[in-house]
């Protein structure tokens, strides 16, 4: 318990000039003592002193924590603005705190679901959305790099310009948006009853340089398989009705289609809560690619974004009428995803994190959540 007068002395070295080493030592000793307490109550403090307490924790705690301030009145605005996350409560003291906050709630009791349910779910969603967005674009761009190396940097194009332009806005866009809205690994009840799950965000388990490196390495590995397997099997073997090689456009379209299917299925592997909406969104990206490719290869639309008139005419039908191209695409997709499926299974089986175990229990396996509650009651009884 500390009051405003004590804070004048304890925080004198925080922002004032000309303070002594003794003042700074007193401030750091206060912080160290406060960190060892379960709760610190500051009474009769000014709005600026509230802000200073938040500043003290932000600037002098290593590693730097994520701070949250919550208040319901105008005197809480400085500390709400100072914290990483500000939460305002709408109540009898006006709307100043709500207008200054990042999030607004009606009751203090709503803070628990805001953090443990919505906060944790959105941390996981945003982490995958960012990493997956980097992954799919690295996948696409690296394939162009591999093609440049393979062709001696001749400057020729692997993909048709229109089909390439549709990759982010159409072929791989819908799935990640639906994932970012609907993904949930455990139910609301489990998140509230098992607050240790919130440690994933505090420890930054899903958004760090190690995770970024894994996604980038996965993208480059997948690109090598997606490009060099078709090159070794059927490059130059896609022929038209005159038994003539139809050039790079059918081959590039086949590689791009395998890439589109792969990135959408890769997102399916990351989805813990597969609903009809998720499944439809992932399939929709592939369906849009096929429809767009077929429309682009028709006579009126085959000149769009091409350097030669009607260059893309009948390209898709030539590709789809070739049985080898379908077999190669299936081989590429299976070769890409089977190692990921095996790795995911082994990690969840032999090195599970708490969320993996609770997800299994939440789905009714191993006796369900009732078995976990019974075990906890037994331990408390002992």
Secondary structure, 3 states (H helix, E strand, C coil): CEEHHHHHHHCHHHHCCCCCHHHHHHHHHHHHHHHCCCCCCEECCCHHHHHHHHHHHHHHCCCCCCCEEEECCHHHHHHHHHCCEEEEECECCECHHHHHCCEEECCCCHHHHHHHHHHHHHHHHHHHHHHHHHHHHHHHHHHHHHHHHHCCCCCCCCCCHHHHHHHHHHHCCHHHHHHHHHCCCCCHHHHHHCHHHHHHHHCCCCCCHHHHHHHHHHHHHHHHHHHHHHHHHHCCCCECCCCCECCHHHHHHHHHHHHHHHHHHHHHHHCCCCCHHHHHHHHHHHHHHHHHHHHHCCCCCCCCCCCCCCCCCCHHHHHHCCHHHHHHHHHHHHHHHHHHHHHHHHHHHHCCCHHHHHHHHHCCHHHHHHHHHHHHHHHHHC
